[in-house]
Amino acid sequence: MPSDIDIAQAAKMQRIAKVALEKLGIAEEHLEPYGHYKAKVSLPFLDTLKSKKNGKLILVTAISPTPAGEGKTTTTVGLGDALNHIGKKAMICLREPSLGPVFGVKGGAAGGGYAQIVPMEDINLHFTGDFSAIALANNLLAAMIDNHISHGNELGIDVRRIQWKRVVDMNDRALRDITIGLGGTANGFPRQDGFDIVVASEVMAIFCLSTSLEDLKKRLGSIVIGYTREQKPVHARDLKAHGAMTVLLKDALAPNLVQTLENNPAFVHGGPFANIAHGCNSVLATQSALKLADYVVTEAGFGADLGAEKFLDIKCRKTGLKPSAAVIVATMRALKYHGGVDVKEVSKENLVALEKGLVNLERHVENVSKVYGIPCVVSINKFTFDTEAEIKLVTERMKKLGAEVVLAAHWGEGGKGAAELAKIVVGLCDKPSSPTFVYEDADPLWEKINKIAKKVYRAGSVTADAKVKAQIQKLQDDGYGHYPVCVAKTQSSFSTNAAARGAPSDHVVNVREVRLAAGAEFVVMVCGDIMTMPGLPKVPSAEKIDLIDGKVVGLF
C-alpha cells in the first residue's frame, strides 16, 4: 500500500476555480487564488450568503486518542466524499495543521489513505500563511507591551502581572520560561516571560470565533494583556495595537478552499488544539459552508470529552450552530489499547482487552447522546486484522446504548467505502435534534468547571489552591462569570492523568492555573500537567522529512 504522501502526490487535482464553480456555485471573481489548487473565498462574497438557508451540520468526534490512532480527520474527509458519492451536496470543514505536530510526533491533519484533502504538502506546511499572520499579530502586541513600558509606562502596567506571551508555531520546550530584556537599558526592562505554541494563542481563538473583520477588531481590542498595580485590566486597545493586528489578519480571515482526492470542496481554516484551546475550525468557514452545501461535515479536536464539549459549549453557544448528528470514531486497535494492551500488540485479537477498553467508547457515546443530546453513530475504521468476534462484541455493546455501529473502509476505498456510514448519517439528520449545553451561561465559573468535570469526565471532585480559587473568584466578581470555560488538559484520558486508560471515574481534577481570554470571551482553566508549549519527542518526525530530487518525502 502506498504511503499517504504517495497517494496525495499522485492525485488528479482539479483547478480550485473549477471545484468552486461546479460544486459550490462560486465564480472565479470571488476567489483569491494561492496557485492553482488552493484559494481564499472573499469575505464580501460570503456576506451575500447570509440570507440563504442552512444545511445540516454533522460533527465528527472520537474516543480518547491513543498511540494506535483513530482516524478522525480521515473519517471526516471520507464521510464528506461518501455523502457526495450517494448524491448529496456536501462539503467538509477542517482545521489547519500546526507545524508543531507535523515536525513533532502527531503528524499532519489532511486525512489519510484515499480519504485526504489536497494539496497535502501545502496544507501540512505553510499553506496560505494564516498561522504566520496569527503569530505576527500576537507578537506585535507583545512587542508593543514592552515598548510601552520602555518608553515610560504611561498606562502603569505592572511588569509582574503581564499575561501576554509570545508564540511560535513549533514545539520548543526551551522557550516555555525565559528572561527577556537583558543587555542593558537600551533593551528594555528585564522580566520573566515565555512562549506558547501559535495554536494556544488567544489570537488564534479570536480568529476562529470572529464573524467579520469588525468583530475581529473589536475582539482583539478586548484582549487583557495584564494589570496595573491597582489590579485594573489593561487592554490591547489601550496600547492602540488592535488596529495594526487586524491589518495583519485581514487577508487570513477569509476561509481557505481546497479539495479532497475525489475533487469535493473543503474549507480548511484556523487551528486551535482541543487539549489547550477550543479545538474547532473557524466560525466563518462553518457558517459559510452551511450556506453553500446541504450537508457540512466538521470535526472537533481529540475525543468527545474535549473537542465535542468545547464545540458545543463555546462555538455553538456563541454562534447558534446546532449539529444534527455526530459520528464517534474508533478502531479495534485503539479500544484494545484502552483495555491495557501494549501498542505493539493491538493488532492481535484480544476479546478480554477489547471488552475492558470498550468502556471508553461507551462513555463517549453516553456523553454525546445523553449529556450533549446529539444523535450519534459509531464509525469503526476498518483494518484487515479486525475479527468477526471483535466486531460482534462492539456491535452488541453499542446496541445497548442505542448506537449503531458501522465498519468504514474510506481509508482504502475513498468515499464509496463510507457509503453506508453516509446513509446512516443522513437518516440521523432527518430526526429531531436538540443539542444541550453542559452548563448554563448564568452558572458561576467554579460551577461550570465542576459540571464539566463531573458530568463529562466523571470526576469525583475539582480542586485548586487558594491562589487559583481567588483568581477565579476575581474573574467572577469582575464580570466575566458568564463566559464559557475552556479546559486545558491531557487528551489521552478522561482524567488529568495521561496514563489512565479506559474510563476512570471519581478522580480529582486539579485546576492549577486560570487565564482570562477576554477577546475570545472564555476563561481557560489549565488542569494537570498539560503544557501550552509542547516539546519535541526524542525522535521527531522532522528527522524523516526531506527534499529529494525536488520532491518532499517522509511527510507521513
Secondary structure, DSSP 4 states (H G I P E B T S, - for coil): ---HHHHHHT--PPPHHHHHHHHH---GGGEEESSSS-EEEPHHHHHTTTTSPP-EEEEEEESS--TT---HHHHHHHHHHHHHHTT--EEEEEPPPPHHHHHSSS--SSEETTEEEESHHHHHTTTTSHHHHHHHHHHHHHHHHHHHHHTT-TT-EEEEEE---EEESS--GGGSSEEES-SSGGG---EEE-EEEGGGSHHHHHHHH-SSHHHHHHHHHT-EEEEETT--EEEGGGGT-HHHHHHHHTTTTSPEEEEETTS-EEEE-----TTTS--B--HHHHHHHHHH-SEEEEEBSSSIIIIIHHIIIIIIHHH---EEEEEEEE-HHHHHHHTT--GGGTTS--HHHHHHHHHHHHHHHHIIIIIS---EEEEEEP-TT--HHHHHHHHHHHHTTT-EEEEE-HHHHGGGGGHHHHHHHHHHHTS------SS-TTS-HHHHHHHIIIIIS--SEEE--HHHHHHHHHHIIIIITTS-EEEE--SS-SSS-TT--S---S-EEEEEEEEEETTTTEEEEEETT--SS----SS-GGGT-EEETTEEE---
